[in-house]
Amino acid sequence: MHQLLIDNFCRYISLTEEEKAKIPGFFRHKKLRKRQYLLEEGAICNADHFVIKGCLRQYEVDNEGRENVMQFALEDWWIADLYSMLTHTPSLYNIDALEDTEVLVLEYAQQQQLFNEIPAMNIYWRMIMQKAFVTLQRRVLFLQKPLEERYQDFLAQYAYFEQRIPQHQIASYLGITRESLSRIRSASLKQKG
């Protein structure tokens, strides 16, 4: 089992050595090539995914064919369409790899078994869901801010994304055009220079 996952769990909860040894049996390893889908719109999401290498994006395609990025997930992050997974309904989102990626897959049924066998995992998941809810609330407020402020907030929170994620994907996440992002970046560099 990948140590990154165990370390992630141990940041939130205490696990015995016996519990740590049990955890690998609940997950399976999956590799994705760049541009390969982890989840396609219309499919039912039946698993949570922990990124151990690479970068994924979750997005929807609007009626005009524009991709609207909802989330990125790099190493040490979870990604899934939770609504689809919990309601067993078709996903409205796509999740694909922006670079060659490896994930640890936790199927929904395995997750429930994990909760039963290692009760501390219930606490972990509650904490992760609380964190996800706070992130969602911040995202709603974020999209109401002026464009320049969105970009500055993005840099303050996710500066390391700029090195790995294409600018047009960042623009989509910010809810702006690639051209607007280019103007904002140029103005920001001039202010610093």
Secondary structure, DSSP 8 states (H G I E B T S, - for coil): --HHHHHHHHTTS---HHHHHHGGGG-EEEEE-TT-EEE-TTSB--EEEEEEES-EEEEEE-TTS-EEEEEEE-TT-EE--HHHHHHT-B-S-EEEESSSEEEEEEEHHHHHHHHHH-THHHHHHHHHHHHHHHHHHHHHHHTTS-HHHHHHHHHHHHGGGGGTS-HHHHHHHHTS-HHHHHHHHHHHHHHH-
